[in-house]
């Protein structure tokens, strides 16, 4: 049976005619891993922390989206990560915010809350992005780490350009899971590279942002936009060879771009027939702060100092816990391992009683 599907551009192995593709076998967007869905958090705002916490607990409509990004510890194991909540500056500035995240428990996924006050988020001076160091202790998804954020080097290495596919994971406030986090996924493509400034209506600043063709609605602000390079695309694009599939966070969405068009009345005798009023129209194009601006914020001196302080607090807390343990229980892993090894060696060297010694 012949299958037809509208695509943004021809795909390998497809027969193309008048922008329709016959017998298309290549998916434009991959199945999104569960850990990426669980890395998305929902943000609830209020005039006070109590107000935002009640909104989060009851799953009220309104608010925004965010997502977790892991940054390795400054000291200690490279497997340990600080978790940052990333969103837009305009979503958190001047508000009390409660973060509702999906966390892992012994009985399966659940939700955890962290309350923040105005001034507790780190805000970018030049871009619509903000981060907050997650301190609740609850285990969250580490689907995104700092190395999976698109960098300037990645842009050159992969040769990112207009038409590359992306997907967005966002909070659809009209059907978001109520008291649980159930985000939705939209597909799209890079419409324009950050080559010249774009006016952000929230910050009233000109920003060098990506433009992405995708759906965007109220509540989507702060959503991660992920770049997806399929294994088939390298042979289609000049300068892209032998890089394999690539999945990198392109950036954080700050909202859709509107145009304002005049309302026309055919009964008006003037040539332009304008009523003098305008209506806002969605262009289906969204602004996306580049992912490297997230890293610029995370690597800012005050953010690094905050991580160092938090690591020191965790070390002191662990020492205090060890001192508070009964002596019989306060045995380190290394000491316990040595004792077990000694017991095992002793058993192996023990001579059976029914056999004579040499």
Buried (B, 14 or more C-beta within 10 A) or exposed (E): EEEEBEBBBBBEEBEEEEEEBEEBEBEBBEEBEEBBBBBBBBBBBBEEBEBBBBBBBEBBEEBBBBBBBBBBBEEEEEEEBBBBBBBBBBBBBEBBBBBBBBBBEEEEBEBBBBBBEEEEBBBBEBBBBBBBBBEBEBEBBBBBBBEBBBBEEBBEEBBBBEBBBBBBBBBBBEEBBEEEBBBBBBBBBBBBBBEEEBEBEBBEBEBBBBBBBBBBBBBBBBBBBBBBBBEBBBEEBEEBEEEEEBBBBBBBBBBBBEEEEEEEEEEEEEEEEEEEEEEEEEBBBBBBBBBBBBBBBBEBEEBEEBBEEBBEEBEEEEEEEEEEEEEEEEBEEEEEEEEEEEEEEEEEEEEEEEEEEE
